[in-house]
Amino acid sequence: MAYSNSGSYTTGNSTKSEAQVCLKFPPKVSSPGLMALWSAIGQNKVKLGKLMEYSGPRLQIQMVVTFVLTQAIHSVLKHLRLPMFISQILAGMILGPMVFNGKRSLITSTDQSVAVLGTVGAIGYMFFLFLSGVKMDVGMTFRSGKKVICIGVLTVVVPLMASLITAKSLSQESQFFTNKRVFLAVTYSATSFPVIHCLLSELKLLNSELGRLGLSAALIGEIVALFLLTICQWVTDGLENGWKVVVSNFGFFTVYFVIVVFWFRPVMKWMVRKTPEGGQIKNSYLYIVIGAFLVSHKLAELLKVYIVFAPFLVGLAVPDGPPLGSALVEKLEPIVEGLFMPLFVTTCGMRIDFSYLKNYGSFAKDQVISAVVTNFVKFGVSFLLPFLWNIPIRDSLAFAFIMLNKGIVEMAAYSFMNDNLVISQDMFAFVTIIVILIASIVPILVKTLYDPSSKYARYLKKSIMDCKLNDELRIIGCIHVPANVNSIIDILNASCPTRQSPIALSVLHLIKLSGRATPLFIAHEKQSKSLSHNSYTENVVLAFNRFERDNWGAVSVKSFTAVSPPNLMYEDICNLVMDQFTSFLILPFHRRRHVDGSIESEDQTVRRLNFNILQKPPCSVGILVEGQRHVKCINTRDHIHDQYPLANSSTYTIAMIFMGGKDDWEALALAKRMSRDKSVKLTVIQFKAVDGFQDDDGDRMMDKQLVRNVKENTSITYIEKEVKDGPETLTYLRSIVDDYKLFIVGRRYKREDPQTVGLHEWSEFQDIGIIGELLSSPDFGGKHSVLIVRHQ
């Protein structure tokens, strides 16, 4: 049940009485219908409260009231940067007995209504634990460094010892080590991985340096806490009930562990093997896994395993990532996060009643002191360890607050203890105050102390113009789908890599995080036999390794894979740009077309990523719009080129559209670098207004100087075209579009010129500029590629 007002508790060391609740059987589930009830109400045959006697409509009303109240509270508190968790707790407190002076609100007017709402919330929490286990990568603990393992272990063990010592010094009882005290001590000192992950996700720090450290340490801390809780329970059971009980419980736990790990997990691996690579797993397999999860708690109850461990262990046994783990997360997470968990947190808030603090007992007082001391010790350990390893003081403080955070897991633990009469109401009120305070202040302090973008201010600005023609050009090429591989290789071939003017290429394969909680960033080693568990990623790496061998001495390649949420991929790209001192970043366009001009694929997440990078570019950026190809799929092992590879062509014709401005300067610098190859024929086309009008933006002198240099270069064809408006520019571009295989243009975002007047109202993708969009349009034939350049 969610909570009960009936029954009584005695605080301190006194014996607690059992609560007695009366429920009506058989329960009324479905009402005769809203219209029938409304008609009866109109005839004064029944009252409006009659509707609350039916559990179905009552539950729906409870959900509506809960969500409306939660959203109303959060609309105010979000301006204070408080998390949704706090709004849900406050909504529960408003609907609980505390606000109604010990009475119940309309939606919790009967014990049966409370029982139904509490049951739905408890089921949601079981699903939450199951999904937390599914998304957790236990193998990450073995890949963590010694420092991370040290942080994860010590931030749990040291506070636990401090908690036990403090509680022992305050206690006057002869038998101190009881299950209740040990469970509370572990709860105070534990690091909850789901809570830390939720915090970092809300603050968008999952794939930041501090976020990765926090997730790794939290994962290790979670495992250590579960292990210590199990051991301590067995020890206290041995002291209280004899060691035969411990041996029996250990045997039952071993049986449950063997069933889950050595029978259920192999079955799920078989399901994965039966699924074609890149395909979706069968719905029947998902139903089997979900069904096994639903019966796991009953099996745990029969085998006397702690009931909360059951769904979590089953989730851990599920192979993480696609196809099984990601499918479970995609199907279950929306309803769990959007429906069940808000109800569960709200029911936790309904249990809180601060009126019990007026007459608190000695046990509650001792435990509150122990909890406060434990949190201070945990904060100190979490701060000192990274600080001693030369992490800046502000980052160390932010990390300490991250590790200190409390949330739904701790609230659930205290609520279950309160329901089972393990702790009294005054004790429950005290510990919930601690959880609410910590969960409220930690996000604000972490956001204030840690800003991952601050490191970009120290990054030395670098562009293609800053690189001399004989200097090494550092490029990053981003890959989303296999078709991006050959397009980027064609551009690199056209960039004229030689031993005297080499290219240092970093290939970043971006993969959406699905079915996992922890982002990954993998640097692939060339000497490794198994480059990746993902054969698609392995093919990408092999393709660029072959490109390096074909251009030995002129091209060096490093391959990376980033698995992260789409809204956080920007951070991965910027970090790699800084680490590799990159001058030019190539991003694929979000839309690809078939030969006939129809849309082959379109990814709005890629579009948002490109737009975010163009708004705050870490270096010069190029958006590559691929030409329409006859070859839609590539065989990266055999390195099949597209229709217009540079290597198979006698001449590669490039047109650079110049209208002036910093974006065009950068585009011209790249085009001039490409023109040094004898097989590349570069044409620079300058559009000038007929009336000669130009904005006086301080860049005209640089424009004239660059054009003068182009005219003096005999290997470059220069064309000056006077146009009076946008339609005339459009007509001229349409007449020359079939003469070139690659167009290089500046982005010129939202820049109005006489040469483009009248074209902006027809623009669909203003983020790539009006000229770039025109050349990318299927109306222009689409057999050419377009590279839109944006300066840093």
N, C-alpha and C positions, 0 to 999 in steps of 0.2 A: 504494500500500500504506500501511498505517497507520504502521509503523516497521519497521526491520530491525536485528537485532543483528549480522548478518554484514557483512563489509567492514571497512575501517579508515579513520580520519581522521588527518591530521597537522595540528596547530594552527599558529597564527602565519601566516607567509607561505609555508609549504611547500605543495607540490602535494598535492591530496587524491586518494585512490584511489577507484575505483568499488566499490560494494557489489554482491555477487553473491548472488542468492537463487534457490533451486531450488524449483520448483512441480511438482506431479504433474498430469499430463494423461492421460486425461480426468478431471476432478474428480468426486468422489462428492457428489451433491447431496441426494438423498432417501434416507432410511434405510428398511429393510424394514418399519419400524413399531415402535413402542415395546413392544408386547406380544411381538413376535417377538424383539427384542433382550433383553428381560427374561427370556424363557424360555431363550434361549441362555446368558445370564449365570448363570441358576440351574443349568444343566447344565454350567457351567464350560467351555463351548465358546469363549466370547469374554470379554474383560475389559470393565469399565465404560467405559474410555477409548476403546473401539471406536466408541462413539457420536460422539465428537469428530472422527472421520474424515469424517463427512457434513456438508457445509457448511450444509444447511438446519437440522437440529436444533442444530448448533453455534452458528449465528447466533442462534437463538431463546434458547439458554442464555446466550449472551453478553449479549443484551438484558436478560434477567431479572436476571442477576447485576449488570449495570451499574446498572439502575434501583433495585434493592434497596439496593445499596451507596450510591448517590447519596442516596437518600431517608434512609437511616440517618445519613449524615454531616450532611445538611442539618437533620435534626430536632434536632441539637445546635447547629450553627453559626447557625441562624436566631435563636437567643436572643442571639447576639452581633451580630445585624443584618447578617450577611454574606450576600451574594447567592448564588443557586443556582449561578451560574457557578463560584464557588470550590469548592463541594461537588463539582461535576462534574469539575473539574480534579484535586482530591484523590482522587476515586474512580479516575481514570485512573492517577494516580501509584501508588496501591496495587496496581492490576492490572498495572502495567508492570514493567520489568526492575529498577528501582531498589530496590524492596522485596524482590525475590527474588534480590538479589545478582548481577545480570547475567543471570539465567535468566528464563524466561518462566513466567507463571502457567498454570493449567490451561486457561483460556479463550483464551489466546494461545499455545498450545503449539507451533503450526506456522506457517511463513511463509504458508501458504495461509489459515489462519484469520485472520491479521493482515490479509492482503490483502483478504479479503471484508469484514471489519469496517471497514477503512479506506475501501473503495470506497463502502459504504453511507453512512458519515459524510460523505465528500466530495460525494456526490450531494445529501445534505441541505444542505450548505453552499452549493451552487449554487442550490438552491431558496431558501435564506435570502437570498442576494444578489438573486435575482429578485424576491422579495416586498418586499425593502427598496426596490428601484427602483420597484415598483408603488405602494407607499405614499408615496413621496417626491413632493412637489409642487414641481417645479422653478420654476413660476411665482411661488412665494413669494419667490424671490431678487429678482425685479423689484419686488415690493411692499414689500420690506424698506427701512427708512430708511437714511440714510447712516451713522448711527452703528453700526447692526447690520452693515452691509457692511464697515465699517472694522474692527470687532471680528473678524468672520469671516476677513478676509484677513490681518490683522496677527498673529492668534494662530497662523497657519500659516507665513507668510513669515518673520517674525522668528526663531522657533525653528529653522526650516530653515537660515537663514543662520548662526545660532549653532552648529548641529550641524556644518555643513560646515567652518566656521572652526576649531572645536575639533578635529575629526578631522584636518584638514590640519596643524594645529600639532603633533599627536601622531604623525603618520605620517612615516616615513622613506623612503617610496617615491617614485620620480620620477614615475610615472604615478598620480595620485591619483584623478581623476574616472573611476571605473568604475561599471558598472551596479549592482554589489553595494553599493557605498558610497552611491550616490545613493538606491537603493531603501530602504536602512536609514535614511538621513537623513529621507526623506519619511515613513517609517513612524513614526519617533520624534516628528515634529512635527505629523503630520496630526491632524485632528479627525474622528472617525468618527461619522457621523449615526446609524447603527443602535445603536451603543454608548451614545451620549448619550440616545437615545430610550428604550432599555431601562432605563437608570438612572432617568430621570425617571418612567417608567411604574411601576417598582417602588416608588419613593418617593411616588407619587401627586402629582407636581408638574407634570404635563404642561400643564395649563391655568392654572397660577399665573403671575404676572408674570415671575418668574425662569425658569420652565420655558419660556415662550414665547420669551424672549430667548435662552435656551440652544439651543433647537431651531432658531431662525432662524440664529443664528451658526454652529451645527454644520452646517447644510445648506450654507451658503456656504463654510465651511471644507472640507467634503467635496469640493465642486466644484473649489475652488482646489487641493486636494491632488491630485486626479486629473489636473487640467490640468498641474500642475507635474511630476508623475511621468511623464506622457507626454512632455512637452518635454525633461525631463532624460534620459529614456531615449534619445530621438532624438539628443540632443547627444552623449551618451557613445558611442552606436553610431557616430556620425559620427567621433568621435575615435579609436575603436578599429578600426572596419571600413571606414571611408570613407563619404563623403556620398552615394554612389550607393545604399548600403544604406538610408540614411535616407529618400531620395526614394522608394525602393521601398516601404518600410514605411508611409510617409505615404500613398502611393497605395492600398495595401491597406486601411489604416484608413478612408480616405475612401470606398472602395467599401462596406465593411461599414456605415459610418455612413449612407450613402445608402440602402442596402437596408432598414435598420431604421427610419429616420426617414421616408423619402419613399415607401416601399412598404408596409412592415408596419404602421406607425402609421395611414395612411389606411384600410387594410383594417379595423383594429380600430375606427376611428371609424365606418366603415360599419356594422359590427356593432352599435354603440351606437345609431345612427340607426334600425336595423331593429327595435330593441327598444321596445315601447310604454312610454310614460312611467309610471314606478312599477311596471313589470312586471319579471320575472326574465329574464335573458338565456338564450338557448338553450344547452343543454349541448354541442351540437355546436360552437358558437363557442368555448366554454371549452376543448374538446379541441384545437381548431386552435391556439389561443394557447399552450397547454401544450406541444403538439407542436413548435411553432416555437421555444419556449424550449429544448426538449431537444436540438434540432439546432443551436442557435445556437453552442454551444461548438465543434462540429465545423467550422462555417463560419468561426469565429474562428481555429481552428487552421490551416485552409487559407489564410486571408488574413493569417496571422502577426500576429493581434491578441492582446494579452495575455489569457490564457484567463479570468481573473477578471472582466475588463471585459464579456465577452459577455453573461452572464445579467443583469448590472446594467443595461447599456444597453437590453436588451430590456424589462426591467421599467420603466425610465424611459419607454419609448415607449408603454406601456399607459396609456390615459386613466384617471386616478385617480378614485376615488369610484365611486358606482353608475352604471350597472349592472355594468360589466365589472370594474373594479378591485376593487370590494367583493365581487363573486362569487368572484373568484380568491382573495382573502384569506380569505374565509369557508370555502372548500373546502380550501385548501392549508395555511393557517396551523396548524390543530390538529395535523395529522400532522407538519409541519415543526418546530413548536415543542415538540411533545410527544414525538416519536420521533426524528427525524433529528438535530436539533441537540444534544440531550443525548448521543447516541452520538458525534457529531463532536467535541464538547468533551472527552469522555472519552478518545477516541483521541488528541487533542492532549496530554492529560495522560500517556498511556502513553509518549509520546516522551521525556518529561523524565527525565533521569538526572543527578543532582547529583554523581555520582562523578567526572565529567569535569572538575569545578572544581578537582580536586587538581593538575592539570597544564594550566592554561590558557595560551594563547598570547598574544603581544603584540597581535595584531589584536583578539582578544576583549577584552583589557584596554582598548585604546584606544576601542573601540566602546562599552563600558560607560560609560566616562567621558563620551563624547560623548552617550550617551543620558541620563545623569543631568543633565548641563548643559542639554541641550535641554528636559527636563521642568521644570527650575527656571526657565528663561527663559520657557517657555510659561505657567507658573503666574504669573510676574510680569507678563507682558503682559496675561493674562486678568484679573488683579486691577486693574492700574493703569487700564486703559481705562474700565471702568464706574465706578471710583472717581472718576476725573477728571470724569465726567459726573454727579456728585452722587448716585450710588447709595450707600446706607449701607455702611459698612465690612464689617459682617457679611454683608450680601447680596453684596457684591463678592467677599469671600473664598469664599462658597459657590459663586458663579458660576465663580470660578477653578478650584475643585476639580471642578466639573462638566465644564468644558472640558478638564481634565487627564485625565479618566477613560480607562481602557483596558479592553479586553474581548475579545470573541470575534473581532472583525475583526483586531486586532493579533496575537492568538494564532494565528489561521489563517495570516496572512502569514508569521510566523516558522516555523510548521510546514511550509508549502509550501517555504520556502527550505531548511529542514533536509532535507526529503525529496529535493529536487533537488541536494543537496550544495553549495548556494551558501554556507551558513554551516556551521561545524563544531559538534560536539556541545557543546563548552564554551561557545561563543558562544550557542548556543540555550538552554543552561541559565541563562546570565546574563540574557538578555532576558526569559525566562519568569518569573524571580524578580521583575523589575521590574513586569511585567504583573500578577502575583499580588498583590504588595504594594499597588500603586495601586488595583486593583479591590477590595481588601479594605478599605482605609481611607477611600476617597472616599465611599461611601454613609453611613458612620457620621458623618463630618465634615459632610457636607451636611445630614443630618438634624439634627445638633446646632446648626449655624449658622443654618439657615433654617427658619422656621415661618410659613407663609403665614397661618395663623389669628391670629397675634399682632396683625395690623392691625385685627382686629375689636374688640379691646379699646379702641381709640381712637375707635370709632364712637359717636356720640352716640345714646343710646337714644331711639327715637321710636315712638309708637303712635298709634292713632286717638284715644284719650282725650286725648293731648297736643295734638291739633289742634283749634283752635277751629272752631266751625261755619262761620265765614266765611273760614277759612284754606284755602289750596290743599291738597288731599288728594293725596299722591303715591302712586300705585298701580303695581304691576308685575303684569301678567297673563301667565302662562306658557301656551304653546300646544304640544301634542304632536301632535294630529291635527286635521283640518279642523273636526270637530264641536265642538271647544272654542271656536271663534271666536264663534259666536252666543250661547253660554251666558255668556261673559264680557261680551259687549256688553250682554246683558240685565241683568246685575248692575250694570254701569256706568250704564246708564240709570236703574236704580232708586236709584242713589246720589245722585241729584238734582244733577247738575252745572249750575251757573249761572255767569254772569259775576261775580257777587259771591262765589260759593263754587266755584271751578273745580277740575277734576281734572287732574292731570299724569300721564298714562298712559305707561308704558313697556311695550311688548309684546316679550316674549322668546320667540322660536321655538326650541325645543330639538330638535336633530336628533342622532341617534346617529352617532358617528364610525365610518365603515365604509369600508375601502379606502384610507384615508389614515393617515399617521403623525402629522400635525400638526393639533392642534385649531385651530378658527377661531372668531373672534368678530367679527361684522360689524355695523357701525352703518349702517343704510340711510338714504340721503339722499333727501329728498322730491323734489328737483329732478333726481335721476338718472333717465334714461330706462330703463335696464336695472337694475332693483333687485336682481336676483339671477339666477344661471344656473338656479336651481330655480324652476319656474313655481309650484309649490305654495307656496313661501315668498313669491313675488311676490304671489300671490292673498291671502295672509294680510295682507301689508303694505297692499295696496290696500283690503281690507275695513276696516281700522282707519283708514286715511286718509280713507275716505268717512265713517266714524263721526265723525271730527274735523270734517269739513266740515258734517255735519248738526248739529253742536253747536258751531259756530264761536264762539270767545271763551270758551266754557265748558269745553272739553276741548282739551288739547294732547297730541299723540301722538308718541312716538319709538319706532322699530321697530329691533329687534336680532335677530340670528340667532347662536346658539351651536352649533357642531358639535364635540362632544367625547364621550369615553366616558361611558356612563351613570353610572358610579361617581364621576365627577369633575364632573358637572353642578352639584352643590352649590356648588362653588367659583365657577362662572360666575354663578349666581344671587346669591350673597353679594356678589361684586364689583359687580354691577349695583345691588344694594340700597344699597351704600355710595356708589357714584358718583352715584346719583340721589337720595340722602337719602330713601329710601322709607319710608312709614309702614305700608303694607299690601300683602301679597303674596298673590295668588290662584293656587292650584294646582289643576288638574283632578284629580278622583278617578280611580283607576287602572281602575275598572270602569264599563262603559257597558252599558245594557240596551235591548232592543227594546221596542216598545209592549206586547207580550204578557208582558213580565217576564223573558224569556229573556236570557241574557248575549250581548251583541253583541260585545264585545271586553274583554280583560283583560290588563294589562301589568304584570308583577311588577317590572320595572325602575322603572316610574313609582311603584309602591307603595313600593319601597325609597327612592327619592329623596324622596318626600313624608315618609316616616318620619324620615329623616335631618334634614330641614329642621325638622320638628316637634320633634325632640329638641333641636336647637340653632338656634332661629329667629333670623335676623338682624333681623327686625322682626315685627310682628304678621302672622299667617298665616291664610289662609282656604282650606279644602279645599272645592271646589265639586263637589257631586254633581248631575249634570244630571238633570232630569226626563225621563221616557220620551217621546220625540218621534215624531210621524208623519213628520217630515222628517229623514232620517238623513244626507243629504249636502247640503252647502250650496254655493251658487254665490256665491262671494265677490265676483265681479265685479258681479253684479246685487243682491247684499246681500239675499238671501232670508232672512227671519226664521223662527224656529221657531214652534211651535204657540202659545206664550204670550209673545210679545214685549211689552214694556211699551208700546212706541209704538203698538201696535194695540189696546190694551185701555183701557177707560174707567177702571177701577180695578185696581190691582195690590195684592193682599192679601198681607201679610207677617205672620208670627207669629214672635215672639222668645220662646224658652223660657228662663226665668230661674230658676236655682236657687242662685246665689251663687258667688263666687270670681272670680279675676282674668280667667279666660277669658270668663266671662259679662259682666263689666264691659266688656270690649272688644267683645263681640258686641252689647251694648246700645248702646254708643256709635255703632257702625256703623248699627244699626237706627234710632236717633233721627235720624241724619243723613239717612237715606232718607225718614223720615216727613215731612220738610219739603215734599216734592212733594205737591201737592193730589191727584194721581191715585194716590197710595200710601196705603193704609189699614193702619196698623200696630197689631197687638195684642200686648201683652206679657203672657205667661202665666207666673205664678210658682207653682211647685209647692212646697207646704209640708207638712212631716210633720205627721200628726194629733196626735202627742204633743208637738209643738213642739220636739223635740230637734234641736240643730244642733251641729256640731263647733265648738269654741271655737278658731278658727284666727286670730283677730285681724282678720278681714275682715268680721265681722257689722255693725260700725258703718257701713262703706262700703256694704254691701248695703242696709241700711235707708235710707241717704241717697239712693241711686240709685232705690230703689223709691218713696220719697217724691216725688222729682222727677218720676217717671213719672206718679204719681197726680195731680200738680198740672198736668200737661200735658193740656189738653182735647182736643188732636188725636190723642192716643194712647188706645186702649182697653186698660184694665188688667183682667185676670182673675186672681183668686187661687183656686187649687185645692188643697184639702187631700187628701192621699193617705196611705195607711198603709204601702204597700209598692210594689215594682216592678210587679207585675201590675196593680195599680189604675192606676198611671201609664200603663202600656201600653194599658189599655182606654180611658182618656180620650184619649190621643193618636190612637188609631184612630178615635174618634168625631168628631174635628175635622179629620182630615187632608185631607178633600176641600174644606175651606173656605178653604184658603190655597194660593197658588202658590209661595211661598218661605218656608222655615223657616230662621231664624238661631239657632244654638245655640253654646254654649261647648263646648270639647273635653272638659274635665274628665277628663283621662287617668288611669285607674286610681283614681278617687276614689269611695269607697263612701259612699252616703247612704241614709237610710231610704227615700227616694223611689225608689231604684233597686235595692233589695235583691231578690235573686233573678233579676236580669236578666243579670248578668255571665257566668254559666256558659253562656249561649246566645250569647255574643258571638263573632263571627268576625273582625271588624276593630276590635280594641281601640284601634288607633292613631287612630281618629276619634271615640272616646268612645261610651258606650253609647247616649245619646239620639240622637246623630248617626247611629249605625248603625241604630237602630230606624226612624227616619224615612226612611232610605235603602233600607230593605228593600222588595222587591217585594210583600210581604204588605200593605203600606200603600198599594198602588195605583201608586205611583211616578210620578204625573203632575206632582208638585211637585218643585221643586229644593230642595236643602239646602246651606247654607253653614255649615261647622264652623269656628269661630274659635279661634285659639290666640294668647295674648298673648306678647310678646317675653320 
